[in-house]
Amino acid sequence: MTTLDLTDPVALTAQLVDIPSVSGDEGALVDALEEALSAHPHLEVLRDGDAVVARTHLGRDARIVIAGHTDTVPISGNVPSRRESREGVDTLVGRGSVDMKGGVAIAAHLAATLTEPRHDVTWVFYDHEEVAASLNGLGRLCDRHPDWLHADLALLGEPTAAQVEGGCNGTLRVIAHFPGVAAHSARAWRGENAIHKTAPVIARIAAFGNPVVTVDGLDYRESLSVVGIRGGGANNVIPDSATMTVNYRFAPSKHGEEAMEVLRQVFESSDASLEVDDLAEGARPGLDSELVQEFLAAAGDVRVGPKYGWTDVARFSALGIPALNFGPGDPLLAHTVDEHLPVEQITRCAGVLEGWLAAGEEGTHA
């Protein structure tokens, strides 16, 4: 088993990248994390499958969750890690460096070294984030051990280029089934073209635009998109069926049923039947929370913006916990072959969290 050194978040990021942990194969990395965290007596360490939770019990008035997933998308010749200078910037290269071994390394480092944080902290390292939602380790913890996740604020170390992104949009995916009547294309008037029936709906969706919805002081942009369409068979037959897949990214002020009502109105004048293929609620950023404001004050001049894509902060929001995304790395580089991040972003994020949680600390660092 690899022995992890939790004293330096940059070196630890490289160590974590070097342990392959493609979704479903996180065991070796999680074993190493569990062993390293268990060596620190100020932490209670718990495990469920390949998810590890380490938490303090100091009797503080508030509890913070800081979480990150340990798995990556498949390796593509980009493990082990390497350090190199890119245009004078010290850079760490390797699968998972951005998504999200950097965030995990920061959390593990601070879990070990902050022995008396100003708030009690629950550090969560979970599996299976990069695959089907039904396998998600954080979702499993929410179902099996919601008491492990009790907190007043959650921070998820997803890559945000060391800025703060609050909450996230919700996502709704619907498959619309359009009926038709088959006929020979030489006598098209004897049939009903199911593909043609999609045209008015496509036009309404195209006209939807990207409305801005302000939630807790942040401007979220919505989007409604046709992401797939299928129909037809033989080239001389009028299609008797067609399906259209539509994805609606909706502001976190809406609930899933309200988002579904928007789609019902879009399809109202059609004879399509709608099938919900996927629905994930969004997460409000909770910028009115005193703890959020305390964290932002400690973070200094970081930009605070919305998260347009869906992340696991929504799982915390469903538990009634305000949640923010904050971690090193450019999210546009996640999952790319050339995945890399500036070392400075690791140290900056670690410094922000340490400066906040150590403020007023009564004890000493390990």
Residue pairs with C-beta under 8 A, 6 or more apart in sequence:
1 28
1 31
1 32
1 35
2 15
2 19
2 28
2 32
3 32
3 35
3 36
4 12
4 15
4 16
4 32
4 33
4 35
4 36
4 108
5 11
5 12
5 15
6 12
6 36
6 37
6 108
6 109
6 111
6 112
6 113
7 109
7 112
7 113
8 109
9 102
9 105
9 106
9 109
9 110
9 346
9 347
9 350
10 92
10 105
10 343
10 346
10 347
12 105
12 108
12 109
13 81
13 92
13 97
13 101
13 102
13 105
13 346
14 81
14 83
14 92
14 94
15 105
16 29
16 70
16 96
16 101
16 104
16 105
17 79
17 80
17 81
17 92
17 94
17 95
17 96
17 97
17 101
18 79
18 80
18 81
18 94
19 28
19 29
19 32
20 28
20 75
20 79
21 28
21 29
21 30
21 70
21 71
21 72
21 96
22 71
22 72
22 73
22 74
22 75
23 71
23 72
23 73
23 127
23 128
23 129
23 130
23 131
23 135
24 71
24 128
24 131
25 71
26 50
26 70
26 71
26 127
26 128
27 50
29 70
30 47
30 50
30 51
30 52
30 70
30 125
30 127
33 52
33 70
33 108
33 125
34 45
34 47
34 52
36 108
36 112
37 43
37 45
37 52
37 54
37 108
37 111
37 112
37 123
38 45
39 112
40 54
40 111
40 112
40 115
40 366
42 56
42 115
42 116
42 366
43 54
43 55
43 56
43 111
43 112
43 123
44 54
44 55
44 56
44 57
45 52
45 53
45 54
46 52
46 53
46 54
46 55
46 145
46 148
47 53
48 137
48 140
48 141
48 144
48 145
49 127
49 137
49 140
50 70
50 126
50 127
50 128
50 137
51 124
51 125
51 126
51 127
51 137
51 138
51 140
51 141
52 124
52 125
52 126
53 122
53 123
53 124
53 125
53 141
53 145
53 148
54 111
54 122
54 123
54 125
55 120
55 121
55 122
55 123
55 148
56 117
56 120
56 121
56 122
57 120
58 116
58 117
58 120
59 120
60 117
60 118
60 119
60 120
61 119
62 119
62 120
62 152
62 153
62 291
63 119
63 120
63 121
63 122
63 150
63 151
63 152
64 119
64 120
64 121
64 122
64 151
64 152
64 153
64 154
64 155
64 291
64 357
65 121
65 122
65 123
65 124
65 149
65 151
65 153
65 154
65 155
65 316
65 321
66 107
66 110
66 121
66 122
66 123
66 124
66 154
66 155
66 157
66 353
67 107
67 123
67 124
67 125
67 126
67 138
67 154
67 155
67 156
67 157
67 312
67 316
68 100
68 103
68 104
68 107
68 124
68 125
68 126
68 156
68 157
68 158
68 327
69 100
69 104
69 125
69 126
69 127
69 128
69 129
69 130
69 137
69 138
69 312
70 104
70 125
70 126
70 127
71 127
71 128
71 129
71 130
71 131
72 95
72 96
72 99
72 101
72 130
73 95
73 99
73 130
73 335
75 95
76 95
76 337
77 337
78 93
78 94
78 95
78 337
78 338
78 339
79 94
79 95
80 94
81 92
81 93
81 94
81 97
82 92
82 93
82 94
83 90
83 91
83 92
83 93
83 343
84 91
84 93
85 91
86 340
89 342
89 344
90 342
90 343
90 344
91 340
91 341
91 342
91 343
92 102
92 340
92 341
92 342
92 343
92 346
93 338
93 339
93 340
94 101
94 339
94 340
95 339
96 339
97 329
97 339
97 340
97 341
98 159
98 328
98 329
98 330
98 331
98 333
98 334
98 339
98 340
98 341
99 130
99 158
99 159
99 329
99 331
99 334
99 335
99 339
100 157
100 158
100 159
100 327
100 329
100 334
102 157
102 159
102 327
102 328
102 329
102 341
102 345
102 346
102 349
103 156
103 157
103 158
103 159
103 327
103 328
103 329
103 349
104 125
104 157
105 346
106 157
106 327
106 328
106 346
106 349
106 350
106 353
107 123
107 125
107 157
108 123
108 125
109 350
110 121
110 123
110 350
110 353
110 354
110 357
111 121
111 123
112 366
113 354
113 365
113 366
114 121
114 354
114 357
114 358
114 361
114 365
114 366
115 363
115 364
115 365
115 366
116 361
116 362
116 363
116 364
117 357
117 358
117 361
118 356
118 357
118 358
118 359
118 360
118 361
119 152
119 291
119 357
121 357
122 148
122 149
122 150
122 151
124 138
124 141
124 148
124 149
126 136
126 137
126 138
126 140
126 141
127 137
128 135
128 136
128 137
129 136
129 137
129 138
129 312
133 139
133 278
133 280
136 312
136 315
138 312
138 315
139 315
141 148
141 149
142 149
142 315
142 318
142 319
146 319
149 316
149 319
149 321
151 316
151 321
152 289
152 291
152 321
152 322
153 286
153 289
153 291
153 292
153 295
153 321
153 322
153 323
153 324
154 313
154 316
154 321
154 322
154 323
154 324
155 295
155 323
155 324
155 325
155 326
155 353
156 311
156 312
156 313
156 316
156 323
156 324
156 325
156 326
156 327
157 325
157 326
157 327
157 349
158 165
158 311
158 312
158 313
158 325
158 326
158 327
158 331
159 327
159 328
159 329
159 330
159 331
159 333
159 334
159 341
160 307
160 325
160 326
160 327
160 329
160 331
161 328
161 329
161 330
161 331
161 345
162 302
162 326
162 327
162 328
162 345
162 348
162 349
162 352
163 302
163 303
163 304
163 305
163 326
164 296
164 299
164 302
164 303
164 304
164 305
164 324
164 325
164 326
165 304
165 305
165 306
165 307
165 324
165 325
165 326
166 216
166 218
166 285
166 286
166 287
166 292
166 304
166 305
166 306
166 307
166 324
166 325
167 215
167 216
167 218
167 252
167 282
167 283
167 284
167 285
167 286
167 306
167 307
167 313
167 314
167 317
167 323
167 324
168 252
168 282
168 283
168 306
168 307
168 308
168 309
168 310
168 311
168 313
168 314
168 325
169 220
169 222
169 249
169 250
169 251
169 252
169 282
169 306
169 307
169 308
169 309
169 310
170 249
170 250
170 251
170 252
170 254
170 256
170 259
170 279
170 280
170 281
170 282
170 310
170 314
171 247
171 248
171 249
171 250
171 278
171 279
171 280
171 282
171 310
172 247
172 248
172 250
172 256
172 259
172 260
172 263
172 276
172 278
172 279
172 280
173 227
173 245
173 246
173 247
173 248
173 276
173 277
173 278
173 279
174 245
174 246
174 248
174 260
174 263
174 274
174 275
174 276
174 277
175 243
175 244
175 245
175 246
175 274
175 275
175 277
176 198
176 201
176 243
176 244
176 245
176 246
176 267
176 270
176 272
176 273
176 274
176 275
177 241
177 242
177 243
177 272
177 273
177 274
177 275
178 194
178 195
178 197
178 198
178 231
178 241
178 242
178 243
178 244
178 270
178 271
178 272
179 192
179 194
179 240
179 241
179 271
179 272
180 191
180 192
180 193
180 194
180 195
180 197
180 238
180 239
180 240
180 241
180 242
181 190
181 191
181 192
181 238
181 240
182 191
182 237
182 238
182 239
182 240
183 189
183 190
183 191
183 237
183 238
184 190
184 236
184 237
184 238
185 235
185 236
185 237
185 238
186 236
188 238
191 238
191 240
192 238
192 240
193 238
193 239
194 231
194 239
194 240
194 241
194 242
195 229
195 231
195 232
195 239
195 242
197 242
197 270
197 271
197 272
198 229
198 231
198 242
198 244
200 269
200 270
201 244
201 266
201 267
201 270
201 272
202 226
202 244
204 266
205 224
205 225
205 226
205 246
205 266
206 226
208 223
208 224
208 266
210 221
210 222
210 223
211 221
211 222
212 219
212 220
212 221
212 222
213 219
213 220
213 221
213 222
213 251
213 253
213 254
214 220
215 251
215 252
215 253
215 284
215 285
215 306
216 284
216 285
216 286
216 287
216 288
217 285
217 287
217 288
218 285
218 287
218 304
218 305
218 306
219 306
220 251
220 252
220 253
220 306
220 308
221 306
221 308
222 248
222 249
222 250
222 251
223 247
223 248
223 249
224 246
224 247
224 248
224 249
224 262
224 266
225 246
225 247
225 248
226 244
226 245
226 246
227 245
227 246
227 247
228 243
228 244
228 245
229 242
229 243
229 244
229 245
230 242
230 243
231 239
231 241
231 242
231 243
232 239
232 242
233 239
244 272
245 277
246 263
246 266
248 259
248 262
248 263
249 308
249 309
249 310
250 258
250 259
250 262
250 282
251 282
252 281
252 282
252 283
252 284
252 285
252 317
253 284
254 262
254 282
255 281
256 279
256 280
256 281
259 279
260 276
260 279
263 274
264 274
267 274
280 310
280 314
281 314
281 317
281 318
282 310
282 314
282 317
283 311
283 313
283 314
283 316
283 317
283 318
283 323
284 317
284 322
285 292
285 306
285 322
285 323
285 324
286 292
286 322
286 323
286 324
287 293
287 296
287 304
289 322
291 322
292 322
292 324
294 356
295 324
295 356
296 302
296 304
298 352
298 355
298 356
298 359
299 326
299 352
299 356
300 352
302 352
307 313
307 325
309 331
311 325
313 323
313 324
313 325
314 323
316 322
316 323
317 323
326 349
326 352
326 353
327 349
328 341
328 342
328 345
328 346
328 348
328 349
329 341
329 345
330 341
333 339
333 340
333 341
358 365
